[in-house]
Amino acid sequence: MAVAEGNVLTMDCVPDKGFFQSGRTNSDVNQERIQAKTTITAEMAFILEAISQINQSFERCGREKLSNMTQGTPYAMSPSQMRNRLEKLERMGLIIKRKGRHGTVLTAEGESTLMEFNGDH
């Protein structure tokens, strides 16, 4: 399955590996989500906060933009490193990654986890 804008398919049109089913079971996925609230790191919170800020400004949130936001911070990372972090946050149920104009958004669980991390119950 691929989604393209125009008549040409490129590798960017093919869904990420996480789109296809892996050998993980539902209990594996549920366990990762349960651990989300107890294992969120400061780096993860930084990324969630950046996603939240970009979403609030109604801009598209992608790994390039997020990677640029990390430059000059203790969490500086390349777009490739950001992709790996976003995949983990998605597995944890904290974000939804969408292709194209929609970009990455926080889930309700992601918002509440970020609030708990920041102490805003």
Buried (B, 14 or more C-beta within 10 A) or exposed (E): EEEEEEEEEEEEBBEEEEEEEEEEEEEEBEEBBEEBBEEBEEBBBBBBBBBBEBBEEEEBBBBEBBBEBBEEEEBEBEEEBBBEBBBBBBBBBBBBBEBEEEBBBBBEBBBBBBEEBEEEE
